[in-house]
């Protein structure tokens, strides 16, 4: 009996690697973090653990593509492979995958090791992000929705006369605040000092894996890449309970952004989009997602 218990303990230990016990950027810190396996995944099994991730219903609303996790998320060589593919259905022209945690968190340390896509052109954005639900019952001036983008890769954004390329990495904050009883979106470009973050890498995100992390506490939000701090903002509106998500979304020219949402572009009506359909499917890789809370 004692031998049986010992074997079970070894199995449990092996399934939760020691390397995951502290964030990459906090290994030499005096902070104590406890990993939360309910929303952490090493993707080392034979199949995805859908007890941690929402498989179908309850995924974020999109206007330009369909979520199809059964088709677009696979495990391969110890990674979660998330694909974006062309396939018209229900008035939309593409489908993709998203890992959204059932578990929610207010504060903590969130980290993922990700390889982006091989493109230099715009069109697909690998993202690691945190987001709340919408609560329209909050008081005037309070936060209805909050979103923290731990990282958005390869958006090729345009800002202040500068066109980003694939080396430019976005680290943004979004929220919706109740204003005069209605939803008011607050986007990074309108509030750059408090919500917009950009960092330029010397490497291409699609050429290999890199570690993207973010600490969220009551006072600040702090971003890390490969263990180095690269940005921080005051935490003014991002105190809600947030899901953890990794996804691959569409960007221009396959969508247009209007009225706070991405709208689909019909490939048959756009020569540019139609000419690029041969580039699909495209995939990102996720080696792990790890979530910690302070002990």
Residue pairs with C-beta under 8 A, 6 or more apart in sequence:
16 35
16 37
17 42
20 35
20 40
20 42
20 288
20 290
21 33
21 35
22 33
22 292
23 33
23 109
23 111
23 213
23 215
23 224
23 290
23 292
24 111
24 211
24 213
24 224
24 226
24 227
25 111
25 211
25 213
25 224
25 227
25 228
25 229
26 33
26 109
26 215
27 227
31 294
32 294
32 295
33 108
33 109
33 292
33 293
33 294
33 295
34 292
34 293
34 294
34 295
35 290
35 291
35 292
36 103
36 105
36 108
36 291
36 292
36 293
38 52
38 101
38 102
38 103
39 52
39 101
39 102
39 103
39 105
39 244
39 289
39 291
40 52
40 288
40 289
40 290
40 291
41 49
41 52
41 53
41 80
41 99
41 288
41 289
42 78
42 288
43 75
43 78
43 79
43 80
43 286
43 287
43 288
44 78
45 75
46 75
47 75
48 73
48 75
48 80
51 102
52 101
52 102
52 103
53 69
53 99
53 100
53 101
53 102
54 100
54 101
54 102
55 69
55 70
56 69
58 100
59 67
59 69
59 98
59 100
60 98
60 100
60 131
60 245
62 249
62 262
63 261
63 262
63 263
63 264
64 92
64 94
64 250
64 254
64 255
64 262
64 263
64 264
65 84
65 92
65 93
65 94
65 95
65 96
65 249
65 250
65 264
66 89
66 90
66 92
66 94
66 95
66 96
67 95
67 96
67 97
67 98
68 95
68 96
68 97
69 97
69 98
71 83
71 85
71 95
71 97
72 82
72 83
72 84
72 85
72 95
72 96
72 97
72 248
73 80
73 81
73 82
73 83
73 97
73 99
74 80
74 81
74 83
75 81
76 285
78 287
79 115
79 285
79 286
79 287
80 99
80 246
80 285
80 286
81 283
81 284
81 285
81 286
82 96
82 97
82 98
82 99
82 126
82 246
82 247
82 248
82 283
82 284
82 285
82 286
83 96
83 97
83 248
83 281
83 282
83 283
84 94
84 95
84 96
84 97
84 124
84 248
84 249
84 250
84 280
84 281
84 282
84 283
85 94
85 95
85 96
85 280
85 281
85 282
86 93
86 94
86 267
86 277
86 280
86 281
87 93
87 94
87 95
89 95
91 264
92 264
93 254
93 264
93 265
93 266
93 267
94 250
94 254
94 280
96 247
96 248
96 249
96 250
97 247
97 248
98 245
98 246
98 247
98 248
99 245
99 246
99 247
99 286
99 289
100 243
100 244
100 245
100 247
101 243
101 244
101 245
101 291
102 243
103 243
103 244
103 291
104 132
104 241
104 242
104 243
105 130
105 216
105 241
105 242
105 244
105 291
105 293
106 216
106 239
106 240
106 241
106 242
107 216
107 217
107 218
107 293
107 294
108 215
108 216
108 291
108 292
108 293
108 294
109 213
109 214
109 215
109 216
109 291
109 292
109 293
110 128
110 130
110 150
110 213
110 214
110 215
110 216
110 244
110 290
110 291
110 292
111 211
111 212
111 213
111 214
111 224
111 288
111 289
111 290
111 291
111 292
112 128
112 150
112 211
112 212
112 213
112 246
112 286
112 287
112 288
112 289
112 290
113 209
113 210
113 211
113 212
113 286
113 287
113 288
114 126
114 128
114 151
114 153
114 205
114 209
114 210
114 212
114 246
114 284
114 285
114 286
114 287
115 205
115 206
115 207
115 208
115 209
115 210
115 284
115 285
115 287
116 126
116 153
116 154
116 166
116 204
116 205
116 206
116 284
117 124
117 126
117 153
117 154
117 205
117 206
117 248
117 282
117 283
117 284
118 206
118 207
118 282
119 154
119 166
119 206
119 279
119 282
120 165
120 166
120 204
121 156
121 276
122 154
122 155
122 156
122 251
122 252
122 253
123 250
123 251
123 252
123 253
123 254
123 276
123 279
124 154
124 248
124 249
124 250
124 251
124 282
125 152
125 153
125 154
125 155
125 248
125 249
125 250
125 251
126 152
126 153
126 154
126 205
126 246
126 247
126 248
126 284
127 149
127 151
127 152
127 153
127 245
127 246
127 247
127 248
127 249
128 149
128 150
128 151
128 212
128 245
128 246
128 289
129 147
129 148
129 149
129 150
129 152
129 245
129 246
129 247
130 147
130 148
130 150
130 214
130 216
130 242
130 243
130 244
130 245
131 145
131 146
131 147
131 148
131 242
131 243
131 245
132 145
132 146
132 147
132 240
132 241
132 242
132 243
133 145
133 240
133 241
134 144
134 145
134 176
135 144
135 145
135 240
136 144
136 178
136 183
138 144
138 178
139 178
140 178
140 179
140 180
140 181
141 177
141 178
141 179
142 177
142 178
143 175
143 176
143 177
143 178
143 237
143 238
143 239
143 240
144 175
144 176
144 177
144 178
144 183
145 174
145 175
145 176
145 183
145 240
146 173
146 174
146 175
146 176
146 237
146 238
146 239
146 240
146 242
147 173
147 174
147 175
147 238
147 242
148 173
148 214
148 216
148 221
148 238
148 242
149 170
149 171
149 172
149 173
149 174
150 171
150 212
150 213
150 214
150 223
151 169
151 170
151 171
151 212
151 223
151 225
152 169
152 170
152 171
152 172
153 169
153 170
153 205
154 166
154 205
154 206
155 164
155 168
155 170
155 251
156 163
156 164
156 165
156 166
156 168
156 251
156 252
157 164
157 168
157 170
158 164
159 189
159 196
159 198
164 198
166 204
166 205
166 206
167 200
167 201
167 202
167 203
167 204
167 205
168 198
168 199
168 200
168 201
169 198
169 199
169 200
169 201
169 205
169 225
170 197
170 198
171 197
171 198
171 199
171 214
171 223
171 230
171 231
172 188
172 195
172 196
172 197
173 188
173 194
173 195
173 196
173 197
173 221
173 233
173 237
173 238
174 185
174 186
174 187
174 188
174 195
175 185
175 186
175 195
175 237
175 238
176 183
176 184
176 185
176 186
177 183
177 184
177 186
177 237
178 184
185 260
186 195
186 237
187 195
187 260
188 195
188 196
188 197
189 196
194 233
194 234
194 236
195 233
197 223
197 230
197 231
197 233
199 223
199 225
199 230
199 231
201 210
201 225
203 210
209 285
209 287
210 225
210 226
211 224
211 225
211 226
211 227
212 224
212 225
213 223
213 224
213 225
213 227
214 221
214 222
214 223
214 224
215 221
215 222
215 224
216 235
216 238
216 242
217 235
218 235
218 239
219 234
219 235
220 232
220 233
220 234
220 235
221 232
221 233
221 234
221 235
221 238
222 229
222 231
222 232
223 229
223 230
223 231
223 232
224 230
244 289
244 291
246 286
246 289
248 282
248 283
248 284
249 262
250 262
251 262
253 265
253 270
253 272
253 273
253 276
254 264
254 265
254 267
254 273
254 276
255 262
255 263
255 264
255 265
256 262
256 263
256 265
257 263
265 273
266 273
267 273
267 274
267 277
268 274
